[in-house]
Amino acid sequence: QPRDCNFSTPDSSVSIFGPSIDARGPWDPQCPGGLSRSSHTAVAVLLGVILVAGILSNSLVLLLFVKYRSLWTPINLILLNINLSDILVCVFGTPFSFAASLQGRWLIGEGGCMWYGFANSLFGIVSLVSLSVLSYERCTVVLQPSQVDVSDFRKARFCVGGSWLYALLWTSPPLLGWSSYGPEGAGTTCSVQWQLRSPASVSYVLCLLVFCLLLPFLVMVYSYGRILVAIRRVGRINQLTAQRREQHILLMVLSMVSCYMLCWMPYGIMALVATFGKLGLVTPMVSVVPSILAKFSTVVNPIIYMFFNNQFYRCFMAFIRCQKEPEPIQGSSETKTELSEQAAVQRC
């Protein structure tokens, strides 16, 4: 069994998960489903880059939050929640898969595998749900700016707490018997056991993909679509002041949706194929790529909202220039209406 190979120890003939004839490394050609040692090394290098870049970029965002109080707005509290979930993945997820890839086998046993699968699923779903909530809140800010109270954090706190409870609701069942967590792909990561074909496992995978991957994606498409329609309407009224704004929003929308699809949709497709496709169709190498892309989201998220959020960008530039406060927005000649429109879109 691939599981026996993946969880064997170098000095024992007994697998952590059960008896095995011998204990081979997963790069051993005789070990079914194992990657070559060079492939494990390549995966380790990629994970190492993602680990360093993810920690640096997310730590920078956290530092900006601490340094500049102007970032403490309700909608940015949701961004902080995404930042927190990404940092937790970098701390409790990527280092273990990085170390496992270096050694070519899982290193912290069955209990560690279950913890890894649960924790990283939890943090990943929190990030996905928060991205969809953020898109909906941005839509509300643009379409109903008069109803936005920048001093009211109650709704934002509810959204943050709700994202964690929602993620916990969908990641706890495998710990309680509805599906299970176990080794994934080449045995250097752990996740939901996609390949199990029992009715309970299949039903869980379907629910997980629909409510934790597809639903957040549809909310993002709907919300950002409404934003684009609203910005186009403003552009028809005053093309000179709205054209650049429309281009900025369009670029942001395309970036957010494209990165969501790039980082998470391959993982969802892999899970579907592993669950409903022909047995053995998802090889270890095929399963490794979506897993790496999902972890790459911890690098992409802070970069996107650093450069497509005017508040963050101005604070970032102030930090680079060692300024105590970001420079004020230029354009005092703008009318009150234009300023309110700009403020609404700026939060996007």
N, C-alpha and C positions, 0 to 999 in steps of 0.2 A: 504494500500500500504506500502511496506517496506520503501519507501522514506519518508512517513509521520512519521513512527516510528523513523527512523534514524535522522530526522531533527527537531523533536519536542523539545520544551523547557519544563523544569520540572514544570513550573508554568503557563502553558498556554494550552488551548485545541485546539489551532490553530497551524498547522504546518507552518514552514517558507515557504514551497513550495506549500502550499494549505490547504484546510480545512480538518480536521480530526475529527473523533468522539470523541477521547480522546487522551491524550498524554502519551503514555507508553514508558518506557525505552526499548531499544533494547534487553535487557536481560530478559524482561518480557515474559513468555511462551506464552501469548496471542498475542504477536507481531510477525507477520509472517516474517520468515527469520532472526530473531534476534539470536545472540549468547547468551549463558549463561554468567552470570557475571564472573564466573571462567575462561571461555574461553577468555573473554575480558581482564582479568587480565593477563593471560598467554601471550596473544599477546602483551600487554603493556610491560611486562618484556622483551620479545624478542626484541621489538623495542627499549627499553631503552638500552639494551646491544649493539645493532647495532649502536645506536646514539652515545654512549660514545666511542666505538671502532672506529667508522668511523671518528669522530672528532679528536681523538688522532692520528690515523695512518695518516690521510691526513694532519693534522697540522705538523706532523713530516716531511713528504715529503716536504711540503712548507718551513719549517725551513731549511732543507738541501739545497733547491734551493737558499734561501737567503744567507746562510752561505758560500757555496762553489761555486765559480764562474766557476769551471771546469765542473759543470753540465749544464751550459748554452750552449748547443749545439742545432742545429736545430731540431734533432729528439727528444731530451728531451723536447723541447718546446711543442711538442704534448703530452708528458706525463704530463707536467704541465697543459695543457688544460683539460686532464682527471681528474687530481687532483682538478682543480677548479670546474668542474661540479659536482664532488662527494661531495666537501665541500658545494656547494650550495644546494644539496639534503639534506645534514645533517642539514643545517641551515633553509631552507624554506620548507622542506618536512617532515622528520621524527619527529621533535618535535610536529607538529600538529596532526599527526596520533597517536603518543604516548599519547598525552593529551586526544585525543578523545577516545582511547582505555581505558584509566583510568576511564573516565566518562561513557563509553558505548554508546556514541552518538557524532555526529559531533558538533563542538562548535562554528564555525565562520560563519555559515550561507551560503546562496546560492552563494553570491559573493566570499566568501572565498573558497568555494568548487570549483568554476570555476577557481580561481587563482591557487589553489593547483593542480588541474588536469593539467592545462596548464603548470605551472612552472616545475612540476616534470616530465612531459612528455618531455618538452624541454631539461632539464638537462640530463635526461636518454638517449635521442637520441643523444645528443652531445657526451656523453661518448661512446655509441655504435659506432657511426661514427668515432670517434677519435681512438678507438681501431682498427677498420678496416684500417684506414689511417696509423696508426702506423705499422701494419703488412705489408702493402705494402711498406712503407719506409724502414723497416728492410730488406725486400726482395731486394729492390734496392741497399742498402748498401752492402749486401752480394754478389749479382750477379755482380754489377758494382761499386766496391769500388773506382776505379780510377776517376769516375765521381762525387764523393761525395765531396762537398766543405763545410767543417765544419764551415766556416766563413760566409756562405750565408744563411741568415735567411728569405729571401723573400718567398721561397717555403713553409717553415714551417708556416710563418704568414698567407699565403694564405690558407693553409690547416686548420689552427685554425679558421680563419674567415669564411671559407667555411663550416666548421662543424656547426657553429652557424646559419648561414643563411639557411643551409639545414634543420636543426632541426626546425627552425622557420617556414620554408615553410610547414612542415608537422604537426606542432602543432597549427598553427593559424586557419586553416579551421573550427574546431569546434566552435571557437569564432565568426565565420562569417556565420554559418548556415549549414556547411557540417558536419553532426553529431553534438555531443554536449558533454560537460563535465558534470558529475553528480556523485552522490554517488555510491560507488562500494562495492560489497560484503556485509559486516555487517554494512555498513554505517559509518565507522570510517575512511575511505579514499575516495578519489575522483579520477576519471579517465575518460577516454572515455567511453561513454555508450555502452558497448559491446552488451548488451541484446536487443537493439533496432533493429527492423527488417525492417525498411524502406529502400528502394533502396539506398538513399543517405548515410545512416549510414553503410549499408553493404559494399558499394563500398569504403567508407573511411577506414573501418577496414581492408579490403583486401589490399588496397594501403599502409596503414601504416605498416602492417605486412610484406609485400613483400619488400618495399623500406627502412624500418627502422629497421628490425630485420633479415629477411632472406638474403638480399643483403649484409649487413656488415658481416654476418657469412660466406657467400660464399667467400667474398674477403679475410677473415682471413684464411680459409681453403686453398684457392689457393696460397696465399702468403707464408704461413708457409710450405705448401707442397713443393713449389719450393725451399725454404731454406733448407729443409731436403735433397732434391735431391742433391743440390749443396754441402752440407757438406759431404754427402756420397761419392761424386766424389773426394773431397779432401782427404777423408779417404783412398780411394783406392791408392792414390799416396803416401801418407805418413801416415801410420796407427798409428804410435807411437805418432805423434804430434796432430793428428786429432781425435783420439778415445774419449778422455775426452771431447773435444770440442763438438763432435757430441752428446754425452750423455747429456751434458749441454743444448744444443739447443733442443734436443728431449724432455727433461723434461720441458723446458720452453714452447714449443709448446703445449704439452699435457695439461699443466696447464692452459694456456691461453684459449685454445679451450674448455676444460672441464668446466672451471669456467664460461665461456660465456654461455654454454649450461645449466649448473646447475642454473645459476642466472636468465636467460632470456627466455629460451625455455619453461619452465613450464607456464610462464606468457602468451607467445604467444599461446600455446596450449589451455590454459584456455579461452583466448579471442576468439579463433576459435570455441570452443565448445559453449561458451555463445552466439555467433553470429549465428551459423548454427545448433547447437544441439537442443535437445528437451528443451522446456521452463522449467525452474526450475531444470535442470540437474546440473547446477553449483550452489551449495549451498554456503551460506556465509562462512562456514569453508573451503570449497574447494578453494574458491577465495582468502582467507586470506593467504594461504601458498605460492602461486606464488608471491603475493605482498611482502611478507617478504623476499623471496629469491631475488627479484629484488633489494630491499634496501640493502641486504647483499653484493651486488656487491661493494658498497662504502667502505666496509671493505676489500674485497678480492683484488681489483685492486691495492691499494698501497702496500700490502704485496707481491704480485706477482712481481711487477717491482722493489721492494726493494731488493728482494733476488735473482732475476734472471737477473738483470742488474748489471754488474760488477762495473760500475761507481757509481751507487747508493749504492751498497753494501760497496764499499771501503769508500765512504763518510759517510755512516752510522757508520761504524766501527771507522772512524776517529772522528766522533761526540761523540761516546761512550767513546773513549779514550781522549777526550778533545784536539784533535790535530787540528792545524790550517788548515792543508792540508792533503788529503789522501796520504797513502804511495804509492810510484811508483810501477808499475808492475814489478815483479821480472822476471829475465830470460834474462840477457844481452847477453847471448851466442847464442840467437836465430838469425837466418838469417833474412835479410831484408824481404824476401818473407813471412816467417812465421809471422813476426811482422805485416805485412800489413794484412795478413789473420786474425790474432788475433784481430787487431783493428777493422776490418770489423765485425767480429762475436761478438766482445765485446760490440758493440753498441746494440746488440740484448738483 
